[in-house]
Amino acid sequence: MLVACRRLAPVCLLVLGLIVGGCGNFGVEVSTPVPPSGIRGSVVLGPTCPNPPSVGPSGHVPCLTPYAAQLVVLDTEGKVVTRTTSGNDGTFQVDVPPGDYVIAPATSASYPIAQPVSVQVVPGNFAEVQINYDTGLR
């Protein structure tokens, strides 16, 4: 029985190959999975300490802190693609198809304020960005 299975294996593989390879001729599409792509990053708020900033034992201490913010992702025509909110640790991630995007604050409050950031997403990768919110503290 085992010998018969071994003899038929090449035939089975040939038939399977013809079926899968010939599906396009019958109007059946065989799709390959597309790896995810998108945008991930962090949002920081600063400065959060008065000028001059505190200096610690290791030198200059940045006056930045993670910030939970509502963000909007826009396409090249300025249309909303998706919305996201960074976590309390300031991080966020959104899945979007490859292309050019702008990430902007979802609100237009006076302070804290952030400038929109342009980003290019390539197939199978996540573009890394940092959104900087200005507190206005000087």
C-alpha positions in Angstrom: 0.0 0.0 0.0 2.8 2.4 0.9 4.6 1.7 -2.4 1.4 2.5 -4.3 1.0 5.9 -2.5 4.6 6.8 -3.3 4.1 6.0 -7.0 0.9 8.1 -7.1 2.4 11.2 -5.3 4.0 12.7 -8.4 0.8 12.2 -10.4 -1.2 13.9 -7.6 1.2 16.8 -7.5 1.0 17.3 -11.2 -2.8 17.3 -11.2 -2.9 19.7 -8.3 -0.4 22.0 -10.1 -2.6 21.9 -13.3 -5.7 22.7 -11.3 -4.1 25.6 -9.3 -2.2 26.9 -12.3 -5.1 26.7 -14.6 -7.6 28.5 -12.4 -6.9 31.8 -14.1 -8.2 30.3 -17.3 -11.5 29.5 -15.8 -12.1 32.9 -14.3 -11.2 31.8 -10.8 -8.6 34.1 -9.1 -6.1 32.7 -6.7 -5.0 35.5 -4.4 -1.9 35.7 -2.3 -2.2 37.3 1.1 -1.0 40.9 1.2 1.2 41.7 4.2 -0.2 44.5 6.4 1.0 48.0 6.0 0.2 51.2 7.9 1.4 53.9 10.2 2.7 53.6 13.8 4.2 56.1 16.0 4.2 58.1 19.2 2.7 61.4 20.3 4.6 63.6 22.7 3.7 66.8 24.6 6.2 69.5 25.4 7.7 71.4 26.8 6.2 70.3 30.1 8.7 72.1 32.4 9.6 75.7 32.7 12.7 77.2 31.0 15.5 76.4 31.7 14.7 72.7 31.9 15.8 70.6 34.9 19.1 68.8 34.5 19.6 65.4 36.0 22.7 63.4 36.8 22.8 62.1 33.2 22.7 65.6 31.7 19.8 67.4 30.0 16.4 66.1 30.9 13.9 66.6 28.0 10.7 68.3 28.9 8.5 65.9 26.9 5.8 63.5 28.0 3.7 60.9 26.2 0.3 62.3 25.2 -3.0 60.7 24.4 -4.4 62.5 21.4 -7.1 62.1 18.8 -5.6 62.0 15.3 -7.0 61.9 11.8 -5.3 60.2 8.7 -6.0 62.1 5.5 -5.3 61.0 1.9 -3.6 63.2 -0.7 -6.9 64.8 -1.5 -7.5 65.8 2.1 -10.2 63.2 2.6 -10.4 61.3 6.0 -9.1 57.8 5.6 -9.4 56.8 9.3 -9.2 58.2 12.8 -7.2 56.9 15.8 -6.3 57.9 19.3 -2.9 57.4 20.9 -2.8 55.5 24.2 -1.7 57.0 27.5 1.8 56.0 26.6 1.5 58.1 23.4 1.7 55.2 21.0 -0.7 54.5 18.1 -1.0 52.2 15.1 -3.3 52.2 12.1 -3.5 49.8 9.2 -3.8 51.6 5.8 -2.9 50.5 2.3 0.3 51.7 0.7 0.2 55.4 -0.3 0.9 59.0 0.8 -0.9 60.3 3.9 -1.0 63.2 6.3 -1.6 62.6 10.0 -3.1 65.6 11.7 -4.7 66.5 15.1 -8.4 65.7 15.0 -9.2 68.9 17.0 -8.1 72.5 16.3 -7.8 73.7 19.9 -5.4 76.5 20.5 -3.1 74.7 22.9 -1.7 72.1 22.9 -1.3 72.2 19.1 0.5 70.0 16.6 1.5 70.4 13.0 0.3 67.8 10.4 3.0 65.2 9.4 3.3 63.7 5.9 4.1 60.0 5.7 4.6 57.5 2.9 3.5 53.9 3.5 5.1 51.2 1.4 3.7 47.7 0.8 4.3 45.4 3.7 5.7 48.0 6.1 4.6 50.4 8.8 5.9 54.0 8.5 7.2 55.4 11.8 6.2 58.9 12.8 6.3 61.2 15.9 3.7 63.8 16.4 4.8 66.7 18.6 2.2 68.7 20.5 3.4 72.1 21.7 2.1 73.2 25.1 3.1 76.9 24.6 5.0 76.8 27.8 8.2 78.9 27.6 
